[in-house]
Amino acid sequence: MKSLLKNLGLILILVGVVILLGCSFTGNVNDNALLGTSVVLVVLGLISYIIINKKIAD
């Protein structure tokens, strides 16, 4: 469970990147909801990765 929690930030980042790649390959780059969702997931992933790894290291 600890390893899954440690990798939660990376999982969120990868999900955001997969959404961005899917939008790029399908040509659906004008849909703000999908692009906004992917950006939010990437930013939340980065923040959670930093915070969770600081707390686990302590």
Residue pairs with C-beta under 8 A, 6 or more apart in sequence:
2 56
5 52
5 56
6 52
6 53
6 56
8 45
8 48
8 49
8 52
9 45
9 46
9 47
9 48
9 49
9 50
9 52
9 53
10 45
10 49
11 45
12 41
12 42
12 44
12 45
12 48
13 41
13 42
13 45
13 46
13 49
14 45
15 41
15 45
16 37
16 38
16 39
16 40
16 41
16 42
16 45
17 38
17 42
19 34
19 37
19 38
19 41
20 35
20 38
22 28
23 29
23 31
23 34
23 35
23 38
28 34
29 35
